[in-house]
Amino acid sequence: MKIDANGLYYKDLNEKIYQAVVSGKREIVLENVNGQRYIGGGLRGDVKVVINGVPGNDLASFMDGPTIIVKSNGQDGIGNTMNAGRVVVYGDAGDIIGYSMRGGRIYIKGDVGYRVGIHMKSYKGSYPVVIIGGCARDFLGEYMAGGLLIILGLNRGDDLPIVGNYVGTGMHGGLIYIRGELEDYQLGKEVGIEEPSSEDLEQLEGYLEEYCNYFGLNVEDVQQKPFLKLYPRSHRPYGRLYAY
């Protein structure tokens, strides 16, 4: 099913998507999307949404199961409090990607902005994964409580940092893998850093395979450059500030 989003107010577009899903449609193609917010917000079930154009903020917020494919760039807040499903973006994306994300996968081909992965968390069988093909800006993984962030830094110049500063500030759960080098000054004080073990690399390959399949990459080529593993030094880094 196709929906032409040209000139549609975001509420009207989202209502059309919701009604299509209720009527039993399992694949929806959105044409001429131009900044409409909340696309896929709260959607559930085995549904695929293909977006031709640039969606607005909070794409896939609170989503629980569907797959969203964005053929262009994304904006801020992709996967906000997302519970399950997949979001695949064939361009760049903005800030706070995966904000409070609880499960599912977000794959970005290009670069992202600030505070990606902030407040990500895992619970029982839910384990959120965000993979960024390009670079990320400051405060990556801020207050991260669970899940996995992977930054690949593909197609960047040698003089460009793969991530910004304050990586993992307040981090108390989850893991971050960086494909490249980091300086100590870039890290938050709550973060430890080490080389991945062979078991870590095996698990990492499993996550990278699906990402590479979406974007036509060779997983072996991606793995040619060494990774660094970032982990929280404490599960309660600010405990001394509380009276209990």
C-alpha positions as CSV (number, residue, x, y, z in Angstrom):
1,M,0.0,0.0,0.0
2,K,1.2,3.5,-0.8
3,I,0.5,6.7,1.0
4,D,1.4,10.1,-0.5
5,A,2.5,12.3,2.4
6,N,2.9,15.4,0.3
7,G,1.4,18.3,2.2
8,L,-0.1,16.1,4.9
9,Y,-0.1,17.3,8.5
10,Y,1.8,14.8,10.7
11,K,-1.3,13.8,12.7
12,D,-3.2,13.1,9.5
13,L,-0.4,11.0,8.1
14,N,0.0,9.0,11.2
15,E,-3.8,8.3,11.3
16,K,-3.6,7.0,7.7
17,I,-0.7,4.7,8.7
18,Y,-2.6,3.5,11.8
19,Q,-5.8,2.8,9.8
20,A,-3.8,0.9,7.2
21,V,-2.3,-1.4,9.8
22,V,-5.7,-1.9,11.5
23,S,-7.1,-2.9,8.1
24,G,-4.5,-5.6,7.8
25,K,-1.9,-4.0,5.5
26,R,1.6,-5.4,6.3
27,E,3.7,-3.3,4.0
28,I,3.3,0.4,3.6
29,V,5.3,2.8,1.4
30,L,5.3,6.4,2.3
31,E,6.0,8.8,-0.6
32,N,7.1,12.5,-0.3
33,V,7.7,12.5,3.4
34,N,8.9,15.9,4.5
35,G,9.5,16.3,8.2
36,Q,6.3,14.7,9.5
37,R,6.9,13.7,13.2
38,Y,6.1,10.5,15.1
39,I,5.9,8.2,12.1
40,G,5.6,4.6,13.4
41,G,5.0,5.9,17.0
42,G,3.4,3.1,19.0
43,L,3.0,0.8,16.1
44,R,2.9,-2.9,16.9
45,G,3.2,-6.2,15.0
46,D,4.7,-7.6,11.9
47,V,4.5,-4.5,9.7
48,K,7.1,-2.9,7.3
49,V,7.1,0.8,6.6
50,V,9.3,2.2,3.8
51,I,9.8,5.9,3.9
52,N,10.8,7.9,0.8
53,G,11.8,11.3,2.0
54,V,13.0,12.7,5.4
55,P,10.9,11.8,8.4
56,G,10.6,14.3,11.3
57,N,11.6,13.8,15.0
58,D,10.7,10.8,17.1
59,L,10.5,8.3,14.3
60,A,9.5,4.9,15.8
61,S,9.0,6.2,19.3
62,F,7.4,3.6,21.5
63,M,7.4,1.2,18.6
64,D,6.9,-2.5,19.4
65,G,7.8,-4.8,16.5
66,P,7.6,-3.3,13.1
67,T,10.5,-2.6,10.6
68,I,11.0,0.9,9.3
69,I,13.2,1.6,6.3
70,V,14.3,5.2,5.6
71,K,15.7,5.7,2.2
72,S,17.1,9.1,3.1
73,N,18.2,10.9,6.3
74,G,16.6,10.9,9.7
75,Q,16.2,13.6,12.3
76,D,16.3,13.6,16.1
77,G,15.0,11.1,18.6
78,I,14.8,8.0,16.4
79,G,13.7,5.0,18.5
80,N,12.7,7.1,21.5
81,T,11.6,4.5,24.1
82,M,11.4,1.9,21.4
83,N,10.6,-1.6,22.7
84,A,11.1,-3.9,19.7
85,G,11.6,-3.9,15.9
86,R,14.1,-2.4,13.5
87,V,14.8,1.0,12.0
88,V,17.2,1.2,9.1
89,V,18.4,4.6,7.9
90,Y,20.3,4.9,4.6
91,G,21.7,8.3,5.4
92,D,22.7,10.4,8.4
93,A,20.6,11.0,11.5
94,G,20.4,13.7,14.2
95,D,20.7,13.8,18.0
96,I,19.5,11.5,20.8
97,I,19.1,8.4,18.6
98,G,17.9,5.5,20.8
99,Y,16.9,7.7,23.7
100,S,15.6,5.4,26.5
101,M,15.4,2.6,24.0
102,R,14.5,-0.7,25.6
103,G,14.8,-3.2,22.7
104,G,15.1,-3.7,19.0
105,R,17.8,-2.5,16.5
106,I,18.6,0.8,14.9
107,Y,21.0,0.8,12.0
108,I,22.3,4.1,10.6
109,K,24.5,4.1,7.5
110,G,26.0,7.5,8.0
111,D,26.9,10.0,10.8
112,V,24.9,10.9,13.8
113,G,24.7,13.9,16.2
114,Y,24.9,14.3,20.0
115,R,23.9,12.2,22.9
116,V,23.2,9.0,20.9
117,G,22.2,6.1,23.1
118,I,21.4,8.3,26.1
119,H,19.5,6.3,28.8
120,M,19.5,3.1,26.7
121,K,18.5,0.2,28.9
122,S,18.0,-3.6,28.7
123,Y,15.5,-5.7,30.7
124,K,15.2,-9.5,30.8
125,G,15.1,-10.7,27.1
126,S,15.1,-7.2,25.7
127,Y,18.5,-5.9,24.5
128,P,18.7,-2.7,22.4
129,V,21.4,-2.4,19.7
130,V,22.4,0.7,17.8
131,I,25.0,0.5,15.1
132,I,26.3,3.7,13.4
133,G,28.3,3.4,10.2
134,G,29.9,6.8,10.4
135,C,30.9,9.0,13.3
136,A,29.1,10.3,16.4
137,R,29.4,13.6,18.3
138,D,29.7,14.4,22.0
139,F,28.1,12.6,24.9
140,L,27.8,9.2,23.2
141,G,26.2,6.7,25.6
142,E,25.5,9.3,28.2
143,Y,23.8,7.7,31.3
144,M,23.6,4.4,29.4
145,A,22.1,1.7,31.5
146,G,22.1,-1.3,29.1
147,G,22.3,-2.5,25.5
148,L,24.9,-2.1,22.9
149,L,26.3,0.8,20.9
150,I,28.7,0.2,18.0
151,I,30.4,3.0,16.1
152,L,32.2,2.0,12.9
153,G,33.6,5.3,11.5
154,L,33.5,4.1,7.9
155,N,34.5,6.4,5.1
156,R,35.9,9.1,7.4
157,G,39.1,11.0,6.9
158,D,42.1,10.1,9.0
159,D,42.1,13.6,10.7
160,L,38.5,13.3,11.8
161,P,37.7,11.7,15.2
162,I,35.3,8.8,15.2
163,V,33.5,10.2,18.3
164,G,33.4,13.4,20.2
165,N,34.1,14.1,23.8
166,Y,32.5,12.9,27.1
167,V,31.9,9.4,25.8
168,G,30.0,7.4,28.4
169,T,29.5,10.1,30.9
170,G,27.3,8.7,33.7
171,M,27.4,5.2,32.0
172,H,26.4,2.4,34.4
173,G,25.4,-0.4,32.1
174,G,25.7,-1.8,28.6
175,L,28.7,-1.8,26.3
176,I,30.1,0.5,23.6
177,Y,32.4,-0.7,20.8
178,I,34.4,1.8,18.8
179,R,36.1,0.8,15.6
180,G,39.2,3.0,15.8
181,E,41.3,4.9,18.3
182,L,40.3,7.1,21.3
183,E,42.2,9.5,23.5
184,D,41.7,9.4,27.2
185,Y,40.4,13.0,27.3
186,Q,37.4,11.9,25.2
187,L,36.1,9.5,27.8
188,G,33.8,10.2,30.7
189,K,35.4,9.3,34.1
190,E,32.7,6.5,34.6
191,V,34.1,4.5,31.7
192,G,36.7,1.8,31.4
193,I,38.4,0.8,28.2
194,E,40.0,-2.4,27.0
195,E,40.7,-4.5,23.9
196,P,37.8,-6.9,23.1
197,S,38.3,-10.6,23.9
198,S,37.9,-13.3,21.2
199,E,34.5,-14.0,22.7
200,D,33.6,-10.3,22.4
201,L,34.6,-10.2,18.8
202,E,32.6,-13.3,18.0
203,Q,29.5,-11.7,19.5
204,L,30.3,-8.5,17.7
205,E,30.4,-10.2,14.3
206,G,26.9,-11.6,14.9
207,Y,25.5,-8.1,15.3
208,L,27.5,-6.7,12.4
209,E,26.3,-9.3,9.9
210,E,22.7,-8.1,9.7
211,Y,23.9,-4.4,9.6
212,C,26.3,-5.2,6.7
213,N,23.5,-7.2,4.8
214,Y,21.3,-4.1,4.9
215,F,23.9,-1.8,3.5
216,G,25.8,-4.1,1.1
217,L,29.0,-4.2,3.2
218,N,31.4,-7.0,3.7
219,V,31.5,-7.9,7.4
220,E,35.1,-9.2,7.0
221,D,36.2,-5.8,5.6
222,V,34.6,-4.0,8.5
223,Q,36.4,-6.2,11.0
224,Q,39.8,-5.5,9.5
225,K,40.3,-2.5,11.7
226,P,40.6,-3.1,15.5
227,F,37.8,-2.3,18.0
228,L,37.9,-0.8,21.5
229,K,35.5,-2.0,24.2
230,L,34.1,0.6,26.6
231,Y,32.4,-0.6,29.8
232,P,31.0,1.1,33.0
233,R,33.4,1.1,35.9
234,S,30.4,1.0,38.3
235,H,26.7,0.2,38.2
236,R,26.0,3.1,40.6
237,P,28.5,5.8,39.8
238,Y,26.7,8.5,41.7
239,G,25.7,6.5,44.7
240,R,27.6,8.7,47.1
241,L,25.3,11.6,46.3
242,Y,22.3,9.8,47.8
243,A,21.4,9.1,51.4
244,Y,20.5,5.4,50.8
